[in-house]
Amino acid sequence: MPHFFKVLKISLIIPAVILATASSLKAEGLMFSINGGISYNAGPGAYESYWRPIFSLGGGVGYQVASFIVPQVYVDYSLFSLDSGNYKNTLAICRYDNANCSVNGGNLSFTTVATTIKFFIPRGQTPFSPYARPGLGYSRGVKDKITAHYSGDITDNYPLLPVDDIWDRDTINAMFLTFGFGLDYYLAPKACLFIESEVTVGIYQMRGTGFIPIKLGMSFWI
């Protein structure tokens, strides 16, 4: 948890420093973004094999300090469900008698707070503007408790096989790097739709665990 507050402070301080110089850079104004989509696990190991994407949600606020730069603070939430079929294959009792084996729980979520900088090509006379968005942030992953239970009678012949397997609730906290590419489509001078994909990878504790969000959203300036 101390790491979370440390990174949160950095995430807020960096944009504040940039905002302090905005007047000399001909600042354009505050930009707000909201998005929804889906995130795909990028591994390694169990994270890639046993969890399936459900949805992702997010939003951010930034300040356009120049015609092609917007520093942002972004918060995203991604949810994954346990693939019980694949998970059963890891349990000895389920491999003997899969039909009488049940698995419950196991949702996996990631909440991220990041400082990013959006570099985009001014749209000129067209409604389209491609952009890149690198950043650094902090991720908190939560894996719910997983309970596997065997209700058959195979243990009469194999008494040493456990009828229950429990994987307790777990948390995963990590710094991460993110790099996204996207395309804005302007509906008005200060409102646009966007589509974006990014790679988010943990750089400690998560041992490279990452996910790839695919986002659809809207940005607007005030």
N, C-alpha and C positions, 0 to 999 in steps of 0.2 A: 504493500500500500504506500510506503514512503516514496517508492519510485513513481507511482501514479501522480502524486502531488508535485513531485519535482518536474516531471515531463509536462504536467498541466501548466505549471508556472512558465516553463520555457515556451510552450505553445501560445501562451498569452503575451509574453514579453516580446517575442520576435515581431509579431504584427504591430505591437504598440510602438516599437522603435521605428518601424517603417512608416506608420501613420504619422509619427512626429515630424517626418521629413516630407510628408505628402504635399504640402503647399508649394514646396520648391519644385515638385515633380508634376505640377499641373494635375492634381488629383481629380478624378471624375466622380467619386461618390461611393457609398456603401452598396455592396452587392450581396444579396441573399440567395441561397440555393437550397432546393429540396429535391430528393430523388428516391426512387424505389427500383428494385430489380432482384437479382439473384446472384449468389456467390458460389463459386466452385472451389472445393478443396484442392490444394496443389501439393499435398503430402507434407512430410513423408510418412511411410508406414501406415499405422492404424487410422490416422486422420483422413487419409486419402481413400482407404479401403472400406471403412465402415460407416461413413457419414455421408448423407445425401443432402443437397441444398433444398431449402424451403423458400426463404426470401431474404432480402436485405432492405434496410431503410436508412436514410441519412439526411444530413443537411449541414449547411455551413454559412459563415458570414465572412466577407472579405472587403477590401477597400481597393478600388482601382487607382493605383498611384501613377500610372502612365497609360498610354494608349494600348499597351500590349502586356501589362503586368498586373496581376491581382493576387496579393498575399491573402491566404484564407486560413481560418480555423474550422476544421471539419469534424463532425461526430458521425459515426456509422455503426449500425447494428446488423449483424448477419446471424441467421439461425439455420442449423442443420439438424436433421433427424437421423437416428441410428438405423442403419440397414440391418435389421434383425436377422435376415437370411444369411448374410455374410458373417455376421457376428457369431451365429450359432456354430459355424464351421470351426471356430476357434476352441469350442468347448468339447471335451472328451465325451461326456454323456450325451450331447446332442448329435455327435457323429455316429454314435451307436444307434440312436432312435430319435431322429429329428422330429417326427410327427408329434411326439409327446413332450416336446421341449418348447417352452415359451420364454420370450424375452420382453421386458418392459422397461420404459424409461430411456435415458441416454441422450436426450437432446443436448446439442452442443451449440453454444452461442459465443460470438466475439463482439465486444464493444470496443471501439477504437476512437481515440482522440488524436488528431494530427494537425500539425502546421504544414501547409502546402503552399506552393507558389505556382499560380496558373500563368503560363506564358502562351499568348495566343496571337494569331495573325489577324490584324484589323481587317474587318470584312469588306471595306471599300464599298463598291457598288453592288456586291452580291449579299444574299442573306446568310451565307455560310462562313464560319470561322473555325478552322482547326486549332487545337491547342494541346499542350503537354502540361502535366501537373505532378512534379516530383514533391516528395514530402518526407517528414520524419514524425513519428508519433509513439503512442503507447497503447497496447492492446491488453484487454482483460478477457480471457476465455473461461467459460464455465461449462463443465460437463456434468450433467445431472446423473444421479445414481442409476446404475444399470442392475437389474435383477433378472437372473435366468433361473427357471424352475423346471424340474423334470417330474412329470406326473405318471409315468409308466411303471412297468414292473421289471425292467431289465436289471435293476439293482439286486434282484433276488439271486442272479447269477454272477453279478459283478458288485459285491457289497462295498468295495473300496471307492467306487465312483460316487462323487458327491451329487446330491439331488438339487442343490442350490449353488449358484455362483453369483457373488455380489461384487460389483465394482463401485466403490463409494464415490460420492460427489467429489469433484476435483476442480481446481482453478489453475489457470495458466496465465501468468503475467509476463509481458515482454515488450521491449522496445521493438519497433519495426520500421522498415523502409517501405515506401510506396512510390510507384511511378505509373502514372496514367496517361492515356491518350484519349482525346475526345473530339467531338464536332458540335459546335453551336449552330443553331438555326434561329435567326432573329425574326420574331413575330412583330416587333416594334423596336424603336431605337434603344429602349431600356428594358427589354424583355426577350428572352430566348429560351427555346427548348434545347436539350443536349442529350447526346448518347455518349457513354464513356466506358472504357474498360481499363482496369488497372491491375497491377501485380502488387500484392502486399506480402512481405516476407519478414518473419521474426529474425532478429539479429542476436538474441541471447535467450537462454532458457527454453525457447521453443524449438531450438535446433533446426532452424530453417523451415519450420512449419508455416505454411502460407495459404492464401486463398485469392481467387481472382473474381472480383465483383464485376458484373455487367449492369450498368446503371442507365436508367432513363429519368430525366428530371427537367426542372425549370429553374432559370436564374432571372433575377430582376434587380434593377438598380433604383435607389431612392436618393 
